[in-house]
Amino acid sequence: NVIQKIESLDCSPEFTSANFSAHVENIKAGAVNRDSRSYKITKDGFVFLVMGFTGKKAAAFKEAYIAEFNRMEATLHDRAIPAPAEPSPAERDAYNVQCLMEHYRVFLEAWTQQIEPALKKLESPLVGRLHDRFGDGWLFLNSLEKSLGGKLLPGQSPRIFNE
């Protein structure tokens, strides 16, 4: 008896109220009036109910349900975005040079705004030599960055990890 099965399901009260709606109708059969109970069942309620049934029709439904689930899973798996390839050596080098340039900018700013003026006030002989070193370092880094950037292939970018 399907109604007895519905009423004896071990699902949560929330699932029951969301998926099984009882209706009672008074019907007349000859000289006798009696209440007839029926249920409106959602798709989810139907699947839950049928999964508890046995027999050839229930087995065929379960097999079809499993096959469709597997088909949908395969479709989703096929759409999965592949993991990006490991960064190439050129991408890693370009990233490292970019990081080095950012650090060098900070040093160069500290040099030009604070250290060099302070050393000039002290009349330090280091001012001229360090000034030239910082300037040369900046030129070399710019040249290296341009050189490495030109070695990146289309679609490559400076990186050290998968994005």
Contacts in CASP RR format, 6 or more apart in sequence:
PFRMAT RR
TARGET T0000
AUTHOR 0000-0000-0000
METHOD contacts of the structure
MODEL  1
NVIQKIESLDCSPEFTSANFSAHVENIKAGAVNRDSRSYKITKDGFVFLV
MGFTGKKAAAFKEAYIAEFNRMEATLHDRAIPAPAEPSPAERDAYNVQCL
MEHYRVFLEAWTQQIEPALKKLESPLVGRLHDRFGDGWLFLNSLEKSLGG
KLLPGQSPRIFNE
2 49 0 8 1.000
3 37 0 8 1.000
3 38 0 8 1.000
3 39 0 8 1.000
5 49 0 8 1.000
5 52 0 8 1.000
5 53 0 8 1.000
6 20 0 8 1.000
6 39 0 8 1.000
6 41 0 8 1.000
6 49 0 8 1.000
9 16 0 8 1.000
9 20 0 8 1.000
9 48 0 8 1.000
9 49 0 8 1.000
11 19 0 8 1.000
11 48 0 8 1.000
15 44 0 8 1.000
15 45 0 8 1.000
15 48 0 8 1.000
18 42 0 8 1.000
18 44 0 8 1.000
19 41 0 8 1.000
19 42 0 8 1.000
19 44 0 8 1.000
19 45 0 8 1.000
19 48 0 8 1.000
20 39 0 8 1.000
20 40 0 8 1.000
20 41 0 8 1.000
20 42 0 8 1.000
20 45 0 8 1.000
21 39 0 8 1.000
21 40 0 8 1.000
21 41 0 8 1.000
22 37 0 8 1.000
22 38 0 8 1.000
22 39 0 8 1.000
23 37 0 8 1.000
23 38 0 8 1.000
23 39 0 8 1.000
23 40 0 8 1.000
24 35 0 8 1.000
24 36 0 8 1.000
24 37 0 8 1.000
25 35 0 8 1.000
25 36 0 8 1.000
25 38 0 8 1.000
26 33 0 8 1.000
26 34 0 8 1.000
26 35 0 8 1.000
26 36 0 8 1.000
27 33 0 8 1.000
27 34 0 8 1.000
27 35 0 8 1.000
27 36 0 8 1.000
41 49 0 8 1.000
47 65 0 8 1.000
50 58 0 8 1.000
50 61 0 8 1.000
50 62 0 8 1.000
51 62 0 8 1.000
52 58 0 8 1.000
83 162 0 8 1.000
84 162 0 8 1.000
84 163 0 8 1.000
85 162 0 8 1.000
86 162 0 8 1.000
87 95 0 8 1.000
87 159 0 8 1.000
87 160 0 8 1.000
87 161 0 8 1.000
87 162 0 8 1.000
88 153 0 8 1.000
88 156 0 8 1.000
90 148 0 8 1.000
90 149 0 8 1.000
90 151 0 8 1.000
90 152 0 8 1.000
90 153 0 8 1.000
90 156 0 8 1.000
91 152 0 8 1.000
91 156 0 8 1.000
91 157 0 8 1.000
91 158 0 8 1.000
91 159 0 8 1.000
91 160 0 8 1.000
92 159 0 8 1.000
92 160 0 8 1.000
93 148 0 8 1.000
94 145 0 8 1.000
94 148 0 8 1.000
94 149 0 8 1.000
94 151 0 8 1.000
94 152 0 8 1.000
94 157 0 8 1.000
94 158 0 8 1.000
95 158 0 8 1.000
95 159 0 8 1.000
95 160 0 8 1.000
96 160 0 8 1.000
97 141 0 8 1.000
97 144 0 8 1.000
97 145 0 8 1.000
97 148 0 8 1.000
97 158 0 8 1.000
98 145 0 8 1.000
98 158 0 8 1.000
100 141 0 8 1.000
101 141 0 8 1.000
101 142 0 8 1.000
101 145 0 8 1.000
104 137 0 8 1.000
104 138 0 8 1.000
104 141 0 8 1.000
107 134 0 8 1.000
108 134 0 8 1.000
108 135 0 8 1.000
108 138 0 8 1.000
111 130 0 8 1.000
111 134 0 8 1.000
112 134 0 8 1.000
115 130 0 8 1.000
116 127 0 8 1.000
116 130 0 8 1.000
116 131 0 8 1.000
119 126 0 8 1.000
119 127 0 8 1.000
119 130 0 8 1.000
120 127 0 8 1.000
149 158 0 8 1.000
152 158 0 8 1.000
END
